[in-house]
C-alpha cells in the first residue's frame, strides 16, 4: 500500500496496487486457523486483524482509483488540481 497507494499517486501505481491487493485478498480465502482454543487465541486474533487490514486496503485503493483530482492526503501526480465540481462528495 505504501508503494502503490501512498500519498503521491498515479493511475498506473493505483492499477498495479489494486492487482496486488486483490490477489492478496483472494489468497486470504485459503487461510485456516488450526488453533481452536477459545481463550487467548492469538492466531485467531492475528487472522482477524489481517482480514480487517486487507478489507481496508481493498476499500482504500478501489476508492482512490476513480478519483481524478488531488485533495488533502490524496495527491495525484497525474491530476494535480482539486475538482470541487465533480468530487465534492464522499467516495464510499
Backbone as JSON, one array per atom type, in Angstrom:
{
  "sequence": "XXXXXXXXXXXXXXXXXXXXXXXXXXXXXXXXXXXXXXXXXXXXXXXXXXXXXXXXXXXXXXXXXXXXXXXXXXXXXXXXXXXXXXXXXXXX",
  "N": [[0.82, -1.19, 0.0], [1.97, 1.24, 0.74], [3.73, 1.71, -1.32], [2.21, 1.63, -3.72], [-0.16, 2.98, -3.23], [0.37, 5.32, -1.93], [0.76, 8.66, -0.56], [1.38, 10.34, -2.73], [0.26, 9.69, -5.86], [-0.31, 7.87, -8.94], [-2.28, 6.93, -11.81], [-1.28, 4.59, -12.92], [0.26, 3.48, -10.8], [-1.79, 3.05, -8.92], [-3.39, 1.2, -10.31], [-1.63, -0.99, -10.53], [-1.24, -1.52, -7.8], [-3.84, -2.19, -7.06], [-4.2, -4.63, -8.34], [-2.34, -6.18, -6.91], [-3.3, -6.02, -4.24], [-5.86, -7.11, -4.55], [-5.18, -9.7, -5.3], [-3.91, -10.6, -2.94], [-6.1, -10.44, -1.22], [-7.79, -12.38, -2.31], [-6.2, -14.63, -1.9], [-6.35, -14.83, 0.82], [-8.63, -16.27, 1.37], [-7.84, -18.88, 1.58], [-6.72, -19.11, 4.06], [-6.38, -20.71, 7.17], [-7.22, -21.22, 10.52], [-5.76, -23.17, 12.8], [-5.65, -23.46, 15.52], [-8.02, -23.96, 17.85], [-8.67, -22.99, 20.29], [-10.63, -21.36, 22.75], [-9.7, -19.39, 24.43], [-7.38, -16.8, 24.82], [-6.48, -16.9, 22.14], [-4.24, -16.21, 20.08], [-3.58, -16.68, 17.42], [-6.05, -16.67, 16.1], [-6.86, -14.03, 16.62], [-4.84, -12.55, 15.28], [-5.32, -13.41, 12.68], [-7.9, -12.41, 12.23], [-7.29, -9.69, 12.44], [-5.61, -9.39, 10.19], [-7.46, -9.97, 8.18], [-9.16, -7.75, 8.48], [-7.36, -5.65, 7.88], [-6.76, -6.24, 5.2], [-9.3, -5.92, 4.05], [-9.71, -3.17, 4.48], [-7.6, -2.19, 2.95], [-8.36, -2.94, 0.35], [-10.73, -1.41, 0.07], [-9.66, 1.18, 0.31], [-7.81, 1.45, -1.87], [-9.41, 0.84, -4.08], [-11.25, 2.88, -3.91], [-9.67, 5.08, -4.36], [-8.8, 4.84, -6.99], [-10.74, 5.71, -9.1], [-10.87, 8.41, -8.56], [-10.23, 11.43, -9.83], [-8.55, 13.7, -9.1], [-6.69, 15.93, -6.94], [-6.62, 16.11, -3.46], [-6.19, 17.08, -0.22], [-4.76, 14.49, 1.63], [-4.78, 12.86, -0.51], [-3.08, 12.91, -3.16], [-2.73, 13.26, -6.49], [-0.37, 12.77, -8.93], [-0.84, 12.81, -11.64], [-3.19, 14.2, -11.81], [-3.14, 17.12, -10.72], [-4.76, 19.17, -9.72], [-7.45, 20.37, -7.63], [-10.84, 19.29, -7.77], [-13.69, 20.51, -7.34], [-16.2, 20.54, -8.5], [-16.84, 17.99, -9.56], [-16.02, 16.25, -7.54], [-16.72, 16.92, -4.89], [-17.62, 15.26, -2.68], [-18.31, 12.27, -0.75], [-16.38, 9.3, -1.07], [-16.88, 6.56, -0.49]],
  "CA": [[0.0, 0.0, 0.0], [2.81, 2.43, 0.8], [4.36, 1.93, -2.62], [1.25, 1.81, -4.82], [-1.28, 3.86, -2.87], [0.9, 6.3, -0.98], [0.16, 9.99, -0.66], [1.55, 10.81, -4.12], [-0.21, 8.55, -6.64], [-0.66, 7.98, -10.35], [-3.21, 5.87, -12.2], [-0.5, 3.35, -13.11], [0.56, 2.93, -9.48], [-3.04, 2.57, -8.32], [-3.81, -0.01, -11.01], [-0.73, -2.07, -10.1], [-1.55, -1.8, -6.41], [-5.14, -2.85, -7.0], [-3.98, -6.04, -8.7], [-1.63, -6.83, -5.8], [-4.19, -6.12, -3.08], [-6.92, -8.06, -4.9], [-4.58, -11.03, -5.24], [-3.75, -10.94, -1.53], [-7.43, -10.63, -0.65], [-8.27, -13.68, -2.77], [-5.39, -15.66, -1.25], [-6.76, -14.92, 2.21], [-9.68, -17.28, 1.48], [-7.2, -20.16, 1.9], [-6.16, -19.07, 5.41], [-7.08, -21.55, 8.14], [-6.72, -21.14, 11.89], [-5.8, -24.52, 13.35], [-5.84, -23.38, 16.97], [-9.45, -23.78, 18.13], [-8.8, -22.61, 21.69], [-11.48, -20.18, 22.93], [-9.07, -18.46, 25.35], [-6.06, -16.29, 24.42], [-6.16, -17.48, 20.84], [-3.56, -15.14, 19.33], [-3.66, -17.0, 15.99], [-7.34, -16.19, 15.62], [-6.84, -12.56, 16.67], [-3.99, -12.06, 14.2], [-6.01, -13.69, 11.42], [-8.98, -11.41, 12.11], [-6.66, -8.39, 12.16], [-5.18, -9.41, 8.8], [-8.67, -9.86, 7.36], [-9.59, -6.36, 8.55], [-6.4, -4.83, 7.14], [-6.95, -6.49, 3.77], [-10.57, -5.29, 3.66], [-9.47, -1.73, 4.43], [-6.71, -1.92, 1.81], [-9.17, -3.04, -0.87], [-11.61, -0.24, 0.01], [-8.86, 2.38, 0.1], [-7.24, 1.56, -3.22], [-10.51, 0.87, -5.05], [-11.86, 4.21, -3.83], [-8.73, 6.07, -4.89], [-8.6, 4.68, -8.44], [-11.54, 6.55, -9.99], [-10.86, 9.81, -8.13], [-9.33, 12.14, -10.75], [-8.23, 15.01, -8.53], [-5.84, 15.94, -5.75], [-7.32, 16.75, -2.34], [-5.66, 16.66, 1.07], [-3.76, 13.42, 1.61], [-4.92, 12.14, -1.78], [-2.42, 13.76, -4.16], [-2.47, 12.56, -7.75], [0.61, 13.46, -9.77], [-1.42, 12.96, -12.97], [-4.29, 15.16, -11.67], [-2.64, 17.94, -9.61], [-5.71, 20.18, -9.25], [-8.67, 19.99, -6.91], [-12.01, 19.35, -8.65], [-14.87, 20.61, -6.46], [-17.44, 20.33, -9.26], [-17.13, 16.56, -9.7], [-15.57, 15.4, -6.43], [-17.05, 17.43, -3.57], [-18.51, 14.22, -2.15], [-17.63, 11.13, -0.15], [-16.08, 8.27, -2.05], [-17.51, 5.26, -0.18]],
  "C": [[0.87, 1.26, 0.0], [3.44, 2.74, -0.55], [3.35, 2.29, -3.7], [0.08, 2.72, -4.5], [-0.83, 4.84, -1.79], [0.23, 7.65, -1.17], [0.24, 10.52, -2.08], [1.32, 9.62, -5.05], [-0.34, 8.9, -8.11], [-1.62, 6.84, -10.67], [-2.48, 4.54, -12.35], [-0.18, 2.69, -11.77], [-0.69, 2.34, -8.82], [-3.53, 1.29, -8.98], [-2.95, -1.21, -10.6], [-1.04, -2.49, -8.66], [-2.86, -2.54, -6.25], [-5.0, -4.33, -7.34], [-3.33, -6.8, -7.55], [-2.55, -7.06, -4.61], [-5.32, -7.12, -3.35], [-6.41, -9.5, -4.83], [-4.41, -11.49, -3.79], [-5.1, -11.23, -0.87], [-8.0, -11.99, -1.05], [-7.5, -14.81, -2.1], [-5.81, -15.86, 0.21], [-7.86, -15.97, 2.42], [-9.12, -18.65, 1.87], [-6.62, -20.22, 3.31], [-7.03, -19.88, 6.36], [-6.42, -21.36, 9.5], [-6.88, -22.53, 12.51], [-6.04, -24.52, 14.86], [-7.3, -23.06, 17.25], [-9.71, -23.37, 19.58], [-9.66, -21.35, 21.82], [-10.85, -19.1, 23.82], [-7.67, -18.09, 24.85], [-5.59, -16.89, 23.1], [-5.55, -16.39, 19.96], [-3.56, -15.41, 17.83], [-4.96, -16.48, 15.39], [-7.36, -14.66, 15.58], [-6.02, -11.99, 15.52], [-4.62, -12.31, 12.83], [-7.14, -12.7, 11.19], [-8.42, -10.02, 11.81], [-6.2, -8.31, 10.71], [-6.38, -9.28, 7.86], [-9.17, -8.41, 7.33], [-8.66, -5.45, 7.75], [-6.56, -5.01, 5.63], [-8.24, -5.85, 3.26], [-10.4, -3.77, 3.53], [-8.58, -1.35, 3.24], [-7.48, -1.96, 0.5], [-10.06, -1.81, -1.01], [-10.83, 1.03, -0.29], [-8.4, 2.51, -1.34], [-8.33, 1.58, -4.29], [-11.22, 2.22, -5.04], [-10.97, 5.28, -4.44], [-8.6, 6.01, -6.41], [-9.44, 5.61, -9.29], [-11.46, 8.05, -9.68], [-9.8, 10.59, -8.91], [-9.11, 13.58, -10.28], [-7.21, 14.83, -7.42], [-6.58, 16.7, -4.66], [-6.73, 16.2, -1.05], [-4.58, 15.61, 0.94], [-3.86, 12.57, 0.36], [-4.36, 13.04, -2.88], [-2.09, 12.93, -5.39], [-1.49, 13.37, -8.57], [0.05, 13.7, -11.17], [-2.65, 13.87, -12.98], [-3.96, 16.09, -10.5], [-3.66, 18.91, -9.02], [-6.9, 19.57, -8.52], [-9.86, 20.19, -7.84], [-13.28, 19.33, -7.79], [-16.17, 20.32, -7.21], [-17.81, 18.85, -9.29], [-16.85, 15.73, -8.45], [-15.81, 16.01, -5.05], [-18.09, 16.49, -2.94], [-17.66, 13.13, -1.51], [-17.45, 10.04, -1.18], [-16.81, 6.97, -1.76], [-19.01, 5.37, -0.13]]
}
